[in-house]
């Protein structure tokens, strides 16, 4: 199991898209580049390498899938199965919208 939480290193959510991952990587790599931190070069080099490693894994779809399967970071709660049923039913009832008279009347009953 990987020991590092790459999502935390980049400061992004687990469901972040590739654009968000790239943006976080660019900002952090500029901030922690060893040339921009001459007073704290050792720590900057360490952080720069961690940021690059996190980006390398999370930007590659296959590597990210393997990483997510091997880690259990941030598992706060399990999704209630009935919630999934209600969500899928509501999407079917109103074509994916979460508003409208049919959705509202159905949702209030449960």
C-alpha positions as CSV (number, residue, x, y, z in Angstrom):
1,X,0.0,0.0,0.0
2,X,1.4,3.4,-0.9
3,X,2.2,5.4,2.2
4,X,1.7,8.9,0.7
5,X,-1.6,10.5,0.1
6,X,-1.0,12.1,-3.3
7,X,-4.4,13.9,-3.2
8,X,-3.3,15.6,0.0
9,X,0.1,16.5,-1.4
10,X,-1.5,18.3,-4.4
11,X,-4.3,19.7,-2.2
12,X,-7.1,18.3,-4.3
13,X,-10.2,16.2,-3.8
14,X,-10.2,12.5,-4.7
15,X,-12.7,13.1,-7.6
16,X,-10.6,15.9,-9.2
17,X,-10.4,16.0,-12.9
18,X,-7.2,16.1,-14.9
19,X,-7.3,19.9,-15.4
20,X,-7.6,20.4,-11.6
21,X,-4.7,18.0,-11.0
22,X,-2.5,19.8,-13.6
23,X,-3.4,23.2,-12.2
24,X,-2.5,22.1,-8.7
25,X,0.7,20.6,-9.9
26,X,1.8,23.7,-11.8
27,X,1.1,26.0,-8.8
28,X,2.8,23.8,-6.3
29,X,5.8,23.0,-8.5
30,X,6.4,26.8,-9.0
31,X,6.0,27.4,-5.3
32,X,8.4,24.6,-4.2
33,X,11.0,24.7,-7.0
34,X,14.4,24.5,-5.4
35,X,15.7,27.5,-7.4
36,X,12.9,29.7,-6.0
37,X,13.7,28.6,-2.4
38,X,17.4,29.2,-2.0
39,X,17.1,29.6,1.8
40,X,15.4,26.3,2.2
41,X,16.7,24.3,-0.7
42,X,16.7,20.8,0.9
43,X,13.0,20.9,2.0
44,X,12.0,22.5,-1.3
45,X,13.8,19.7,-3.3
46,X,12.0,17.1,-1.2
47,X,8.6,18.7,-1.7
48,X,9.3,19.3,-5.4
49,X,10.0,15.5,-5.8
50,X,6.8,14.5,-3.9
51,X,4.7,16.9,-6.0
52,X,6.2,15.5,-9.2
53,X,5.6,11.9,-8.0
54,X,2.0,12.7,-7.1
55,X,1.3,14.3,-10.4
56,X,2.9,11.4,-12.3
57,X,0.6,8.9,-10.6
58,X,-2.6,11.0,-10.6
59,X,-2.4,12.3,-14.1
60,X,-2.1,8.8,-15.6
61,X,-5.5,7.1,-15.7
62,X,-4.2,3.6,-15.2
63,X,-1.7,4.5,-12.5
64,X,-4.4,6.5,-10.7
65,X,-6.8,3.6,-10.8
66,X,-4.2,1.3,-9.3
67,X,-3.4,3.9,-6.6
68,X,-7.0,4.4,-5.7
69,X,-7.5,0.6,-5.5
70,X,-4.5,0.2,-3.2
71,X,-5.4,3.1,-0.8
72,X,-8.2,3.7,1.5
73,X,-7.6,7.4,2.4
74,X,-10.5,9.5,3.4
75,X,-13.1,6.7,3.8
76,X,-15.3,8.6,6.1
77,X,-18.6,6.9,5.6
78,X,-20.3,4.3,3.4
79,X,-23.0,5.4,1.0
80,X,-26.4,4.2,2.0
81,X,-27.8,1.8,-0.7
82,X,-31.2,3.4,-0.5
83,X,-29.6,6.8,-1.4
84,X,-28.3,5.3,-4.6
85,X,-31.7,4.0,-5.5
86,X,-33.4,7.3,-4.8
87,X,-30.8,9.2,-6.8
88,X,-31.1,6.9,-9.8
89,X,-34.9,6.9,-9.7
90,X,-34.9,10.7,-9.5
91,X,-32.6,11.0,-12.5
92,X,-35.0,8.7,-14.4
93,X,-38.1,10.6,-13.3
94,X,-36.8,14.1,-14.4
95,X,-34.1,13.3,-16.9
96,X,-31.2,14.0,-14.5
97,X,-32.4,17.3,-13.0
98,X,-32.8,17.6,-9.2
99,X,-35.8,19.9,-9.4
100,X,-39.3,20.0,-10.9
101,X,-42.7,19.0,-9.7
102,X,-42.3,15.3,-10.2
103,X,-39.0,15.1,-8.5
104,X,-40.1,17.3,-5.5
105,X,-43.4,15.4,-4.9
106,X,-41.6,12.0,-5.1
107,X,-38.7,13.1,-2.8
108,X,-41.0,14.6,-0.1
109,X,-42.6,11.2,0.3
110,X,-39.4,9.5,1.3
